[in-house]
Amino acid sequence: MGSAGIRVNAIVPGYIETDMTRAMTDLARKEALNAIPLSRFGDVTEIADATVFLATNKYANNCVLNLDGGLSAV
């Protein structure tokens, strides 16, 4: 695909502060927050920033960005 000028990148989000996470039970929310090394949910603007980067950086190809506050490293 690269030879055709097509770049493929992915964003792998963790828990993001949205209506869905706000609807979690208190216990589920507490357990999720305790599992995340940064001890917080991500913000939609943090995902948006990464999206803009991947869309505009012409050398970014085959990138997988884990935006999960470190959860995938645990």
N, C-alpha and C positions, 0 to 999 in steps of 0.2 A: 504494500500500500504506500509505503514511503516514497517509492520510485514514481508513484503517480501523484505525489504531493499531498497524500492523505495522511494526517496524523491521528493517532488513536491514543487517548489518555483517559484515565478514570479517577474519580473521586470516591473514596470509600468513607462515608461519614459514620461517625458513632452516634451517640445520643445528641440530638440538636434540640434546643429550646423551641418547641412548636406546640400547637394545640394538642398534638398527640402525646408529647411528653408531659404536658401540663395536666393531661387527663389520667396520668398514672396514679395508682394508689400511693398514699404516703409511704407505705412500706416498700413498694417497688421502686419508687423514686429514691428513697434513702439507700437501698441496696445498690442501685445503679451508680449513684454518686460515690458511694464507698468503694466501688470497683474501679472507678476512673482515677488514675494517678493525679490528674489536675483538680480533682474533686468538684468538677462543675460540668454542666452540659455546654456544648458549643452554641455559638450564636449563628443565625442564618447569614450574617454579614461575613463571618469567617469562611463559610462555604462559598459565598459569592466572590470573595477576594481570590480564592483559589481557582474558581471557575474562570474569572477574568484572566488570571495569570496563564492558565493552560490554553485559553483561547487566543491570547495575544502573543505569547512567546513562540516564535516560529521554529525554534530548535527543540522545544519540548515535544517528545514523541515517546510512546511506550512508557509513560509515567503513570504510576499508581500512587495517589496521595491518600494516606490514611489520616483522616482528620477526626480523631477519636479521643483526644486528650490523653493518649498513651494507653488506652484500654487494650489495644491489640498487642502491646508489648508485655502485658501481664501474663 
